[in-house]
Amino acid sequence: MIETVAECPVTPRRSRVAAVLGVLSVALLAASFVWAHHWGVRADTLVVGWAVATIGAIAVSIQLMRDDMVWPTRFAVRLARIGLAGGLVSIAALVVAGVVYAAGINPTGACGGG
């Protein structure tokens, strides 16, 4: 008789990636707001980095929480929730900034030119 051992195919690495991408998404969005009025390579790189981090955080988090073949630990689920929350907070902040900007207020503040 062959015994099988239930292995947890989820490595903590995937949930850590989700959490890091979520936090990175929020940080890059904040940096994008600071550099938004400086049109150039730096601003473009920040925006592209933010988009990649946000999409990655949401995708990895949802994949980890919805996978039926995975038995994540509580810690892994918490990290995935951090990643999902970071991605969603980042998108919500972008929407709020767009609404505020449409109302005539500059959400990035005045920097004095440049």
Helices and strands as residue ranges (DSSP letters): H 12-35, H 41-66, H 74-102
